[in-house]
């Protein structure tokens, strides 16, 4: 979001704010108000060398402007790639001409595909400030849904180019009023210049063209885009028209934002190197190009109402060529210099040598053209040019010149000699330049051969690394196969043991069932639920308690040994009758136990296993209280445990809506509470 006042303008993105304005308003009003309402941490430019960060981008102040660096460094991208796919050899260009050919190579595995997508995602952040990479990134991003081996090779080439060039940033010099990149004498203070270009049917698979647009404000790089056109263009004119419309849309939006922030008028100039697209955009109607979509012709309305002015530009100086196709290194770096890009290490201009070399060739070509025109004029003036004798020496005193030439042959000889000297001198200079160029070509060829040898060595090294990995994977596969075979043998042995044990178990079950049958019993269930199994264990424990009660001694007196000595037997009538205090409550347990057992039988008949399990627990507690050498009786602990069981059953039946059973257990709880009192 953009906002501005008379003294400042801000850009807001969630909780990040970029402020541009006067220091007085910053210190006196804006920062003070923000700190009074929010917790604020801020950075500000305080002179050359200082820097700030906004939305992962780094802005460094220099003596003549600002340098905008990408938030993701080249080192991070290179390390991420080489850690996943091995070394990337140095490259001179980010891509080759085969990047838009049909890709029929095999797919990458899941791990490599994930790393491929991650690295492309990192490159997307860099591509916003790197016009040299945006075309290659755009093409590689089209393989993110299905990465292939060929796409990985092209990514390796781009990483090698990034590794060779390093970090690059955009330099924004202080703007001069009315001075743009092409238009240097505009009437308006602020100038937006948009350049568009297209590569017709570049993609050999889909036959879609590639559009590119580059935008400058007062000769400062603002924005660049490289996009695939969504339709198949039937002519270069249509392709260039699509690119022109796309670039004009971006330019209109940038112009509106600039007018809001700058609070002033911004004049928009649109440049294209296609004369046919320019003529189609400047007239009304589609003419003979009837297959063009009518929605594109709104550009004719914009050119008619002067929303932007359309102008031609030479292909050599069209910076939009950088995002349409694969370029040579000299052409690529020439356009990077035209865009105002600098190296991130020392902020020196990118492609300065290539830019000076191209300009020198242009100047030499212009001078050579001027010399050839001057020689042609001199020859025409002297009347010595073959085929032009009828002109009579440019209609300049034919008779007098013929007499003068015949009278002074030495003047003609001097002129011819002078022309020969000039021609020989020009030829010698061109020959020297040819030798220098040849020497440069040989040096470049040697460097190319050296780099090719280095790349070949890197490829051999990478191939050896892959071979080692394949060998290690083969060894791992063999060990895994052996482990799987051993596991299969163990599984088969375990299966045999389980089968034998199951057979023995079945035989044991048959024996048990036969025993039950002999005793007159029978098996009621073939499968036990969780509640039935729990009830079985509780009933088994109760049977154990009953068995212990049946087999315990009838008396608790200690047996005395008779040694044959006679003695007087003590009569029982002589002892006073003693009330049994410790076991006074044992008589109360019997009726309670009978009632609980009756309810237990009712629950078993109704197959209410949860209730029967709880009642069996109460029976066990009561039996434990009456058994043993020192029976506990109805103590407070026993009453509390039994009451808890009856309260639990009361709540269960209340939640289930069983009124009869709920009242039954409520009576139990009240009786036990009365006993506890």
C-alpha positions as CSV (number, residue, x, y, z in Angstrom):
1,X,0.0,0.0,0.0
2,X,1.2,3.5,-0.9
3,X,0.5,6.6,1.1
4,X,1.9,10.2,1.0
5,X,1.7,13.6,2.6
6,X,3.2,16.9,1.5
7,X,6.5,16.0,3.2
8,X,6.9,12.3,2.7
9,X,5.7,9.1,1.0
10,X,5.5,5.6,2.5
11,X,5.1,2.0,1.3
12,X,3.4,-0.4,3.7
13,X,3.7,-4.2,3.5
14,X,2.2,-5.9,6.5
15,X,4.4,-4.6,9.3
16,X,7.3,-3.3,7.1
17,X,7.3,0.4,6.1
18,X,9.6,2.2,3.7
19,X,9.7,5.9,4.3
20,X,10.9,8.5,1.7
21,X,10.8,12.1,2.7
22,X,12.4,15.0,4.7
23,X,14.4,14.3,7.8
24,X,12.5,17.0,9.7
25,X,9.2,15.2,9.2
26,X,10.8,11.9,10.0
27,X,12.3,12.9,13.3
28,X,9.7,15.4,14.4
29,X,6.4,13.8,13.5
30,X,6.4,10.4,11.8
31,X,8.9,8.4,14.0
32,X,7.6,10.1,17.2
33,X,4.0,9.2,16.5
34,X,4.9,5.6,15.5
35,X,6.9,5.0,18.7
36,X,4.0,6.4,20.9
37,X,1.6,3.7,19.5
38,X,3.8,0.8,18.5
39,X,7.1,-0.9,19.3
40,X,9.3,0.3,16.4
41,X,12.8,-0.8,15.2
42,X,14.1,1.2,12.3
43,X,17.1,1.7,10.0
44,X,17.9,4.8,8.0
45,X,20.4,6.0,5.4
46,X,22.8,8.4,6.9
47,X,25.4,8.9,4.2
48,X,27.5,7.0,1.6
49,X,28.2,3.4,2.8
50,X,25.1,3.2,5.0
51,X,22.4,0.6,4.1
52,X,18.9,-0.5,5.0
53,X,16.8,-3.6,4.3
54,X,13.2,-3.7,3.1
55,X,11.4,-6.9,1.9
56,X,14.6,-8.9,1.8
57,X,16.3,-6.3,-0.4
58,X,19.4,-4.4,0.6
59,X,19.6,-0.7,-0.3
60,X,23.1,0.9,-0.1
61,X,23.7,4.6,-0.4
62,X,26.6,5.8,-2.6
63,X,27.9,9.2,-3.5
64,X,25.8,9.5,-6.7
65,X,22.7,7.5,-5.8
66,X,21.5,4.1,-4.4
67,X,22.4,0.5,-5.2
68,X,19.6,-2.0,-4.8
69,X,20.9,-5.6,-4.1
70,X,18.8,-8.8,-4.1
71,X,17.9,-10.3,-0.7
72,X,19.1,-13.7,-1.8
73,X,22.8,-13.9,-2.5
74,X,24.4,-15.9,-5.3
75,X,26.6,-17.7,-2.7
76,X,23.5,-19.1,-1.0
77,X,22.0,-20.4,-4.3
78,X,25.3,-21.9,-5.4
79,X,25.8,-23.7,-2.1
80,X,22.3,-25.0,-2.2
81,X,22.8,-26.4,-5.7
82,X,26.2,-27.9,-5.2
83,X,25.2,-29.6,-1.9
84,X,22.4,-31.3,-3.7
85,X,23.7,-31.9,-7.3
86,X,27.5,-31.5,-7.2
87,X,29.8,-28.9,-8.6
88,X,28.7,-26.4,-11.2
89,X,31.4,-25.4,-13.7
90,X,31.8,-21.7,-14.6
91,X,29.8,-20.5,-17.7
92,X,29.9,-17.4,-19.9
93,X,26.2,-17.2,-20.5
94,X,23.2,-18.3,-18.4
95,X,21.6,-20.5,-21.1
96,X,22.1,-21.9,-24.6
97,X,19.8,-21.9,-27.6
98,X,18.4,-25.4,-26.8
99,X,16.6,-24.2,-23.7
100,X,13.3,-23.9,-25.6
101,X,13.6,-27.2,-27.5
102,X,11.4,-30.2,-26.8
103,X,12.5,-31.9,-23.6
104,X,12.1,-35.7,-23.8
105,X,14.7,-36.6,-21.1
106,X,13.6,-38.8,-18.1
107,X,12.1,-37.3,-14.9
108,X,14.1,-36.7,-11.7
109,X,13.3,-38.7,-8.6
110,X,11.3,-37.2,-5.8
111,X,14.3,-35.9,-3.8
112,X,16.0,-34.2,-6.7
113,X,12.6,-32.8,-7.9
114,X,12.1,-31.2,-4.5
115,X,15.6,-29.7,-4.5
116,X,15.1,-28.5,-8.1
117,X,12.0,-26.6,-7.1
118,X,13.6,-25.1,-4.0
119,X,16.5,-23.7,-6.0
120,X,14.2,-22.3,-8.6
121,X,12.3,-20.6,-5.8
122,X,15.5,-19.0,-4.6
123,X,16.4,-17.8,-8.1
124,X,13.0,-16.2,-8.5
125,X,13.9,-13.7,-5.7
126,X,17.2,-12.9,-7.5
127,X,15.5,-12.5,-10.9
128,X,13.6,-9.4,-9.9
129,X,16.9,-7.4,-9.9
130,X,18.7,-9.6,-12.5
131,X,17.5,-9.0,-16.0
132,X,20.2,-11.3,-17.3
133,X,18.6,-14.2,-15.5
134,X,14.9,-13.6,-15.8
135,X,14.5,-15.3,-19.2
136,X,16.4,-18.4,-18.1
137,X,14.5,-18.5,-14.8
138,X,11.2,-18.2,-16.6
139,X,12.0,-21.1,-18.8
140,X,13.3,-23.3,-16.0
141,X,10.2,-22.5,-13.9
142,X,8.1,-24.1,-16.6
143,X,9.7,-27.4,-15.6
144,X,8.8,-27.2,-11.9
145,X,5.8,-29.4,-12.2
146,X,7.8,-32.2,-13.9
147,X,11.6,-31.6,-13.5
148,X,13.8,-33.6,-15.9
149,X,17.4,-34.4,-16.4
150,X,17.8,-31.8,-19.2
151,X,16.2,-29.1,-17.1
152,X,18.7,-29.9,-14.3
153,X,21.6,-29.6,-16.8
154,X,20.3,-26.2,-17.8
155,X,19.9,-25.2,-14.2
156,X,23.5,-26.2,-13.7
157,X,24.6,-24.0,-16.6
158,X,22.7,-21.0,-15.1
159,X,24.3,-21.7,-11.6
160,X,27.7,-21.7,-13.3
161,X,27.1,-18.3,-14.9
162,X,25.9,-16.9,-11.5
163,X,29.0,-18.4,-9.9
164,X,31.2,-16.8,-12.5
165,X,29.6,-13.3,-12.4
166,X,28.7,-13.0,-8.7
167,X,26.2,-10.7,-7.1
168,X,24.8,-7.9,-9.3
169,X,22.7,-5.0,-8.2
170,X,20.7,-2.1,-9.7
171,X,22.2,1.4,-9.5
172,X,19.7,4.2,-9.2
173,X,21.5,7.4,-9.9
174,X,20.1,10.8,-8.8
175,X,17.7,11.7,-11.6
176,X,18.1,14.8,-13.8
177,X,14.8,16.6,-14.7
178,X,13.6,15.8,-18.2
179,X,16.5,13.5,-19.0
180,X,15.7,9.9,-19.9
181,X,17.5,7.1,-21.6
182,X,16.5,8.0,-25.2
183,X,14.6,11.2,-24.8
184,X,17.1,13.7,-23.2
185,X,15.2,16.9,-23.7
186,X,11.7,16.3,-22.5
187,X,9.4,19.1,-21.3
188,X,8.1,17.2,-18.3
189,X,10.3,16.7,-15.2
190,X,9.6,13.0,-14.9
191,X,9.9,10.6,-17.8
192,X,8.8,7.0,-17.9
193,X,10.4,5.1,-20.8
194,X,9.1,1.6,-21.6
195,X,10.8,-0.8,-24.1
196,X,9.1,-3.9,-25.5
197,X,10.3,-6.7,-27.6
198,X,9.2,-10.3,-28.6
199,X,10.7,-13.5,-30.0
200,X,8.2,-14.9,-32.4
201,X,7.4,-18.6,-31.9
202,X,10.5,-19.2,-29.9
203,X,9.2,-22.2,-27.9
204,X,9.5,-25.3,-30.2
205,X,7.1,-27.3,-28.1
206,X,4.1,-24.9,-27.7
207,X,5.0,-22.4,-30.4
208,X,4.3,-19.6,-27.9
209,X,6.3,-16.4,-28.2
210,X,8.2,-14.6,-25.5
211,X,7.5,-11.0,-24.5
212,X,9.8,-8.7,-22.6
213,X,9.3,-5.2,-21.2
214,X,11.8,-3.0,-19.5
215,X,10.9,0.3,-17.8
216,X,13.0,3.3,-16.8
217,X,12.2,6.5,-14.9
218,X,14.6,9.3,-15.8
219,X,17.2,6.7,-17.0
220,X,16.8,4.7,-13.7
221,X,15.9,1.0,-14.0
222,X,12.5,0.4,-12.5
223,X,11.1,-3.0,-13.6
224,X,11.5,-5.7,-16.1
225,X,9.4,-8.8,-17.1
226,X,9.8,-11.8,-19.3
227,X,6.6,-13.7,-20.0
228,X,5.3,-16.4,-22.3
229,X,2.4,-15.3,-24.5
230,X,-0.8,-17.3,-23.9
231,X,-1.7,-17.5,-27.6
232,X,0.1,-18.7,-30.7
233,X,1.0,-15.7,-32.9
234,X,0.6,-16.2,-36.6
235,X,3.0,-13.4,-37.5
236,X,5.9,-11.4,-36.0
237,X,3.6,-8.3,-36.1
238,X,1.1,-10.1,-33.9
239,X,3.8,-11.3,-31.6
240,X,5.3,-7.8,-31.3
241,X,1.7,-6.4,-30.7
242,X,1.2,-8.7,-27.8
243,X,4.5,-7.7,-26.3
244,X,3.6,-4.0,-26.8
245,X,0.2,-4.3,-25.1
246,X,1.7,-6.2,-22.1
247,X,4.5,-3.7,-21.7
248,X,2.0,-0.8,-22.0
249,X,-0.2,-2.3,-19.3
250,X,2.8,-2.4,-16.9
251,X,3.8,1.0,-17.9
252,X,0.4,2.5,-17.3
253,X,0.4,1.0,-13.8
254,X,3.9,2.2,-13.0
255,X,3.1,5.7,-14.3
256,X,0.0,5.8,-12.0
257,X,2.1,4.8,-8.9
258,X,4.9,7.2,-9.8
259,X,2.4,10.1,-10.2
260,X,0.9,9.3,-6.8
261,X,4.3,9.1,-5.0
262,X,6.0,12.0,-6.8
263,X,2.8,14.2,-6.7
264,X,3.5,15.4,-10.2
265,X,3.0,14.7,-13.9
266,X,4.9,11.8,-15.5
267,X,5.2,11.6,-19.3
268,X,5.1,8.1,-20.7
269,X,7.1,7.1,-23.8
270,X,6.7,3.6,-25.3
271,X,9.4,2.2,-27.6
272,X,9.4,-0.7,-29.9
273,X,11.7,-1.9,-32.8
274,X,8.8,-3.3,-34.8
275,X,7.5,-0.9,-37.4
276,X,4.5,-3.1,-38.2
277,X,3.3,-3.3,-34.6
278,X,3.8,0.4,-34.2
279,X,1.8,1.2,-37.3
280,X,-1.0,-1.1,-36.1
281,X,-1.1,0.5,-32.7
282,X,-1.2,4.0,-34.1
283,X,-4.1,3.5,-36.5
284,X,-7.8,2.7,-36.0
285,X,-9.1,-0.9,-36.6
286,X,-7.2,-4.1,-37.4
287,X,-6.9,-3.6,-41.2
288,X,-6.0,-6.8,-42.9
289,X,-4.7,-8.5,-39.7
290,X,-8.2,-9.9,-38.9
291,X,-7.1,-12.8,-36.7
292,X,-5.9,-10.4,-33.9
293,X,-8.0,-10.4,-30.8
294,X,-10.1,-7.3,-30.5
295,X,-9.3,-6.8,-26.9
296,X,-5.7,-5.9,-27.9
297,X,-6.9,-3.0,-29.9
298,X,-7.5,-0.8,-26.9
299,X,-3.9,0.2,-27.3
300,X,-5.1,2.3,-30.3
301,X,-7.3,4.2,-28.0
302,X,-4.5,4.9,-25.6
303,X,-2.2,6.1,-28.4
304,X,-5.0,8.3,-29.7
305,X,-5.8,10.0,-26.4
306,X,-2.0,10.5,-25.6
307,X,-1.9,8.2,-22.6
308,X,1.5,7.4,-23.9
309,X,3.5,8.2,-27.0
310,X,4.8,5.5,-29.2
311,X,8.2,5.8,-30.8
312,X,10.7,3.6,-32.7
313,X,14.0,2.4,-31.3
314,X,16.8,0.6,-33.1
315,X,17.2,-3.1,-32.3
316,X,20.7,-2.6,-31.2
317,X,19.6,-0.2,-28.5
318,X,16.4,-2.0,-27.5
319,X,17.1,-3.2,-23.9
320,X,14.0,-5.4,-24.0
321,X,15.9,-7.8,-26.1
322,X,17.6,-9.1,-22.9
323,X,14.5,-11.1,-21.9
324,X,13.3,-12.6,-25.2
325,X,16.0,-15.1,-26.2
326,X,19.4,-16.5,-25.5
327,X,22.1,-13.9,-26.2
328,X,25.8,-13.9,-26.7
329,X,28.0,-12.7,-23.8
330,X,28.9,-9.5,-25.5
331,X,25.3,-8.6,-26.4
332,X,24.1,-9.7,-22.9
333,X,26.6,-7.5,-21.0
334,X,26.1,-4.6,-23.4
335,X,22.4,-4.6,-22.4
336,X,23.2,-5.0,-18.7
337,X,25.4,-1.9,-18.9
338,X,22.5,-0.1,-20.6
339,X,20.2,-1.1,-17.8
340,X,22.6,0.4,-15.2
341,X,23.6,-2.8,-13.3
342,X,26.7,-2.9,-11.1
343,X,28.7,-5.5,-9.4
344,X,27.9,-6.0,-5.7
345,X,31.6,-6.1,-4.6
346,X,32.8,-2.7,-5.7
347,X,29.8,-1.2,-7.4
348,X,31.6,-1.0,-10.8
349,X,29.5,-1.0,-13.9
350,X,28.7,-4.4,-15.5
351,X,29.7,-4.8,-19.1
352,X,31.7,-1.6,-19.4
353,X,34.3,-3.2,-21.8
354,X,31.5,-4.7,-24.0
355,X,29.7,-1.3,-24.0
356,X,32.8,0.6,-25.1
357,X,33.7,-2.0,-27.7
358,X,30.2,-1.8,-29.3
359,X,30.3,2.0,-29.2
360,X,33.7,2.0,-30.8
361,X,32.5,-0.2,-33.6
362,X,29.6,2.1,-34.2
363,X,31.9,5.2,-34.3
364,X,34.2,3.4,-36.7
365,X,31.4,2.4,-38.9
366,X,30.1,6.0,-39.0
367,X,33.6,7.4,-39.8
368,X,34.1,4.8,-42.5
369,X,30.7,5.8,-44.0
370,X,31.7,9.4,-43.9
371,X,35.1,8.7,-45.6
372,X,33.5,6.6,-48.3
373,X,31.0,9.4,-49.0
374,X,33.8,12.0,-49.1
375,X,35.8,9.9,-51.6
376,X,32.6,9.4,-53.7
377,X,32.0,13.1,-53.8
378,X,35.6,13.9,-54.8
379,X,35.5,11.3,-57.6
380,X,32.2,12.8,-58.8
381,X,33.7,16.3,-58.6
382,X,36.8,15.2,-60.6
383,X,34.7,13.3,-63.2
384,X,36.7,10.1,-62.7
385,X,34.0,7.9,-61.4
386,X,33.1,5.2,-63.8
387,X,29.5,5.4,-65.0
388,X,29.0,8.9,-63.9
389,X,30.8,10.8,-66.8
390,X,27.5,12.0,-68.2
391,X,27.1,14.2,-65.1
392,X,29.7,16.5,-66.5
393,X,31.5,16.8,-63.1
394,X,28.4,17.7,-61.2
395,X,27.4,20.3,-63.7
396,X,30.3,22.5,-62.7
397,X,31.8,24.2,-65.8
398,X,32.4,21.2,-68.0
399,X,34.3,22.9,-70.8
400,X,36.7,24.9,-68.6
401,X,37.4,21.8,-66.4
402,X,38.2,19.6,-69.4
403,X,40.6,22.2,-70.7
404,X,42.1,22.7,-67.2
405,X,42.5,18.9,-66.8
406,X,44.2,18.6,-70.1
407,X,46.3,21.6,-69.4
408,X,47.4,20.5,-65.9
409,X,47.7,16.7,-65.8
410,X,49.9,16.9,-62.8
411,X,47.0,18.2,-60.7
412,X,45.1,15.0,-61.5
413,X,48.1,12.9,-60.6
414,X,48.4,14.7,-57.3
415,X,44.7,14.1,-56.5
416,X,45.0,10.4,-57.5
417,X,48.2,10.1,-55.4
418,X,46.4,11.7,-52.4
419,X,43.5,9.4,-52.8
420,X,45.8,6.4,-52.9
421,X,47.6,7.6,-49.8
422,X,44.3,7.9,-48.0
423,X,43.2,4.5,-49.2
424,X,46.5,2.9,-48.2
425,X,46.4,4.5,-44.8
426,X,42.8,3.4,-44.3
427,X,43.6,0.0,-45.5
428,X,46.7,-0.2,-43.2
429,X,44.6,0.9,-40.2
430,X,41.9,-1.7,-41.0
431,X,44.7,-4.3,-41.5
432,X,46.1,-3.4,-38.1
433,X,42.7,-3.5,-36.5
434,X,42.1,-6.8,-38.2
435,X,45.4,-8.1,-36.7
436,X,44.4,-6.8,-33.3
437,X,41.0,-8.4,-33.7
438,X,42.6,-11.6,-34.8
439,X,44.9,-11.6,-31.8
440,X,42.0,-11.0,-29.5
441,X,40.1,-13.8,-31.1
442,X,43.0,-16.1,-30.7
443,X,43.3,-15.1,-27.0
444,X,39.6,-15.6,-26.6
445,X,39.9,-18.9,-28.4
446,X,42.7,-20.0,-26.1
447,X,40.7,-18.9,-23.0
448,X,37.7,-20.8,-24.4
449,X,39.8,-23.9,-24.9
450,X,41.1,-23.6,-21.3
451,X,37.7,-23.1,-19.9
452,X,36.4,-26.0,-22.0
453,X,39.2,-28.2,-20.6
454,X,38.3,-27.1,-17.1
455,X,34.6,-27.8,-17.7
456,X,35.5,-31.2,-19.3
457,X,37.6,-31.9,-16.2
458,X,34.7,-30.9,-14.0
459,X,32.4,-33.1,-16.0
460,X,34.8,-36.0,-15.7
461,X,35.1,-35.4,-12.0
462,X,31.3,-35.2,-11.6
463,X,30.9,-38.4,-13.7
464,X,33.4,-40.1,-11.4
465,X,31.5,-38.9,-8.4
466,X,28.3,-40.2,-9.9
467,X,30.0,-43.5,-10.7
468,X,31.2,-43.8,-7.1
469,X,27.6,-43.1,-5.9
470,X,26.3,-45.7,-8.2
471,X,28.8,-48.3,-6.9
472,X,28.0,-47.4,-3.3
473,X,24.3,-47.7,-4.2
474,X,24.9,-51.1,-5.8
475,X,26.7,-52.3,-2.6
476,X,23.9,-50.9,-0.5
477,X,21.3,-52.7,-2.7
478,X,23.2,-56.0,-2.4
479,X,23.4,-55.6,1.4
480,X,19.7,-54.7,1.4
481,X,18.9,-57.8,-0.7
482,X,20.9,-60.0,1.7
483,X,19.1,-58.5,4.7
484,X,15.7,-59.0,3.0
485,X,16.5,-62.6,2.2
486,X,17.5,-63.2,5.8
487,X,14.4,-61.4,7.0
488,X,12.3,-63.6,4.6
489,X,13.9,-66.7,6.0
490,X,13.2,-65.6,9.6
491,X,9.7,-64.7,8.7
492,X,9.2,-68.2,7.1
493,X,10.6,-69.9,10.2
494,X,8.4,-67.7,12.5
495,X,5.4,-68.5,10.3
496,X,6.1,-72.3,10.7
497,X,6.5,-71.9,14.5
498,X,3.2,-69.9,14.7
499,X,1.4,-72.5,12.6
500,X,2.7,-75.3,15.0
501,X,1.8,-73.3,18.0
502,X,-1.7,-72.6,16.6
503,X,-2.2,-76.3,16.0
504,X,-1.1,-77.1,19.5
505,X,-3.4,-74.4,20.8
506,X,-6.3,-75.8,18.9
507,X,-5.6,-79.2,20.3
508,X,-5.5,-77.8,23.8
509,X,-8.8,-76.0,23.3
510,X,-10.3,-79.2,22.0
511,X,-9.1,-81.1,25.1
512,X,-10.6,-78.4,27.4
513,X,-13.9,-78.5,25.5
514,X,-13.9,-82.3,25.8
515,X,-13.3,-82.0,29.5
516,X,-16.2,-79.5,29.8
517,X,-18.4,-81.8,27.8
518,X,-17.5,-84.8,30.1
519,X,-18.5,-82.7,33.1
520,X,-21.8,-81.7,31.6
521,X,-20.7,-78.3,30.5
522,X,-20.7,-76.5,27.2
523,X,-19.1,-73.5,25.4
524,X,-21.5,-70.5,25.1
525,X,-19.4,-68.2,23.0
526,X,-16.8,-68.6,20.2
527,X,-15.6,-65.0,20.6
528,X,-15.3,-63.0,23.8
529,X,-15.7,-59.2,23.9
530,X,-13.7,-56.9,26.1
531,X,-16.4,-56.8,28.8
532,X,-16.9,-60.6,28.7
533,X,-13.1,-61.2,29.0
534,X,-12.9,-58.8,32.0
535,X,-15.9,-60.5,33.6
536,X,-14.2,-63.9,33.1
537,X,-11.1,-62.8,34.9
538,X,-13.1,-61.3,37.8
539,X,-15.2,-64.5,38.0
540,X,-12.0,-66.6,38.0
541,X,-10.7,-64.6,40.9
542,X,-14.0,-65.0,42.8
543,X,-13.8,-68.8,42.2
544,X,-10.3,-68.7,43.6
545,X,-11.6,-67.0,46.8
546,X,-14.4,-69.5,47.2
547,X,-12.0,-72.4,46.8
548,X,-9.8,-70.9,49.5
549,X,-12.8,-70.6,51.8
550,X,-13.8,-74.2,51.2
551,X,-10.4,-75.5,52.0
552,X,-9.5,-73.4,55.0
553,X,-9.4,-75.0,58.5
554,X,-12.6,-75.1,60.6
555,X,-10.9,-73.6,63.7
556,X,-8.3,-70.9,64.2
557,X,-6.9,-72.5,67.4
558,X,-3.2,-73.5,67.4
559,X,-2.9,-77.3,67.4
560,X,-1.2,-78.7,70.6
561,X,0.8,-81.8,70.7
562,X,-0.1,-84.6,73.3
563,X,3.1,-86.0,74.9
564,X,1.3,-88.7,76.8
565,X,1.1,-86.7,80.0
566,X,-2.2,-86.9,81.8
567,X,-3.8,-83.8,83.1
568,X,-7.1,-82.4,84.3
569,X,-9.3,-81.2,81.5
570,X,-10.8,-77.8,82.0
571,X,-14.5,-77.7,81.8
572,X,-16.1,-75.1,79.4
573,X,-18.7,-74.2,82.0
574,X,-16.1,-72.7,84.2
575,X,-15.2,-69.9,81.7
576,X,-17.3,-66.8,81.5
577,X,-19.1,-66.1,78.2
578,X,-17.3,-63.4,76.1
579,X,-19.0,-61.4,73.4
580,X,-17.1,-61.4,70.1
581,X,-16.4,-57.7,69.4
582,X,-14.1,-58.1,66.4
583,X,-16.5,-60.1,64.4
584,X,-19.8,-58.6,65.5
585,X,-20.6,-57.4,62.0
586,X,-20.0,-60.7,60.2
587,X,-23.6,-61.6,60.5
588,X,-24.6,-58.5,58.5
589,X,-22.5,-59.5,55.5
590,X,-24.5,-62.7,54.7
591,X,-27.8,-61.0,53.7
592,X,-25.9,-58.3,51.8
593,X,-23.9,-60.9,50.0
594,X,-27.0,-62.9,49.1
595,X,-28.7,-59.8,47.6
596,X,-25.6,-58.9,45.6
597,X,-25.3,-62.4,44.2
598,X,-29.0,-62.4,43.2
599,X,-28.4,-59.1,41.3
600,X,-25.2,-60.6,39.7
601,X,-27.2,-63.6,38.4
602,X,-29.8,-61.1,37.0
603,X,-27.1,-59.1,35.2
604,X,-25.5,-62.3,33.8
605,X,-28.9,-63.5,32.4
606,X,-29.4,-60.0,30.8
607,X,-25.8,-60.1,29.5
608,X,-25.0,-56.7,31.1
609,X,-21.3,-57.4,31.4
610,X,-20.3,-54.1,32.8
611,X,-22.8,-54.3,35.6
612,X,-21.9,-58.0,36.3
613,X,-18.3,-57.1,36.4
614,X,-18.8,-54.4,39.0
615,X,-21.1,-56.6,41.1
616,X,-18.5,-59.4,41.0
617,X,-16.0,-57.0,42.3
618,X,-18.4,-56.2,45.2
619,X,-18.8,-59.9,45.9
620,X,-15.0,-60.4,46.0
621,X,-14.6,-57.5,48.5
622,X,-17.3,-59.0,50.8
623,X,-15.8,-62.5,50.5
624,X,-12.3,-61.1,51.3
625,X,-13.8,-59.4,54.4
626,X,-15.2,-62.7,55.7
627,X,-12.3,-65.0,54.9
628,X,-8.9,-65.6,56.4
629,X,-7.8,-66.2,60.0
630,X,-8.7,-62.6,61.1
631,X,-11.8,-61.6,59.1
632,X,-12.2,-57.8,58.8
633,X,-16.0,-57.7,58.6
634,X,-17.9,-54.7,57.6
635,X,-15.3,-52.1,58.4
636,X,-15.3,-48.6,57.1
637,X,-13.0,-49.5,54.2
638,X,-15.1,-52.4,53.1
639,X,-18.3,-50.3,53.3
640,X,-16.7,-47.4,51.4
641,X,-15.4,-49.6,48.6
642,X,-18.7,-51.4,48.2
643,X,-20.6,-48.1,48.3
644,X,-18.3,-46.7,45.5
645,X,-19.2,-49.6,43.4
646,X,-23.0,-49.1,43.9
647,X,-22.7,-45.3,43.3
648,X,-20.8,-46.1,40.0
649,X,-23.6,-48.4,38.9
650,X,-26.2,-45.9,40.0
651,X,-24.7,-43.2,37.7
652,X,-24.3,-45.7,34.8
653,X,-28.0,-46.7,34.8
654,X,-29.1,-43.1,35.4
655,X,-27.2,-42.0,32.3
656,X,-28.6,-44.9,30.3
657,X,-32.2,-44.2,31.5
658,X,-32.8,-47.5,33.3
659,X,-35.0,-46.4,36.1
660,X,-35.6,-49.8,37.7
661,X,-31.9,-50.6,38.0
662,X,-31.1,-47.1,39.1
663,X,-33.5,-47.3,42.0
664,X,-32.2,-50.7,43.0
665,X,-28.6,-49.4,43.4
666,X,-29.8,-46.2,45.0
667,X,-31.3,-48.3,47.8
668,X,-28.0,-50.1,48.1
669,X,-26.2,-46.8,48.5
670,X,-28.7,-45.5,51.2
671,X,-28.4,-48.8,53.2
672,X,-24.7,-48.7,53.2
673,X,-24.7,-45.1,54.2
674,X,-26.9,-46.0,57.2
675,X,-24.5,-48.7,58.2
676,X,-21.5,-46.3,58.0
677,X,-23.3,-43.9,60.4
